[in-house]
């Protein structure tokens, strides 16, 4: 019986030669899941950031339109054009 040298071999019996492939597959699956979760979180963060920028852009456009309308209204009132 060939043992895989590892300081964890006594703590984790799955790391012994017969189950090393299974343990490697499990560790690989965990890393793959973690990577997918990180990618998903990054995509969600980018979408959230994009939505926030779009919301601020719409707000600034609405405020600019309101400011322009108030300017025109006051200008008309001051010139007597009502």
N, C-alpha and C positions, 0 to 999 in steps of 0.2 A: 504494500500500500504506500503510495507516494503522497506525502503531505505538502500542501502549499504553504510556504513559509509566510507567516504573517503574525504580527504581534496580537492580532485579534482572533487568531485561530482557536485559542482556548476559550475566548468569550463568545465567539460566534461559530458554532460548530458547522454552519453551512459553508464556511470558507475552506473546509477540508476538501481534498481533491475530488471526491465523488460528487459533491454538491457545489463545487466551485462554479461550474457553468450556470447552475440555477441561481446562485447568489449573484453572479455577474449579470445575469439577465434581469434580476430584480433591481439591482443597483442601476443598471442602464435604463430600465423603465422609469425609475424614480427621477433620474436626471432628465429624461425625455419629457416627463410630465412637468417638471419644474421649468424647463425651457419653454414648453408650450404655454404654461401659465404666465410666464414673464412676457412672452410675445403678446398674449391676449391683454395683459395689463397695460403694456405699452401702447397697443392699438386703441384701447379704451381711453387712455390718458390723452392720446393725440386727438381722438374724436371729441373728447370733452373740451380740450383746449381750443379746437377749431370752432366748436359750438359757442364757446365763451367769446371768442374774437368776433364771430358773426353777430352775436347778440350786442356786443359793444358797438360794432359798426352800424347796426340798425338803430341803436339808441342815438348815436352821434348824428346820423342822418336825420332822424326825427327831430332832434333838438335844433339842428341847423335850419330845417324847414320851419319850425315854430318860431325861431328867432327871426327869420326872414319875414314871416307873416306879421309878426309884431312890429317889426321895423317899418314895413309898408303901411300898416294900419296907423301907426303913430305919425308917420310922414304925411299921410293923407289927412289926418286930423289937424296937424299943425299948419298945413297949407290951406286948410279950409275946404278941401275937396270932399270931405266926409264921405 
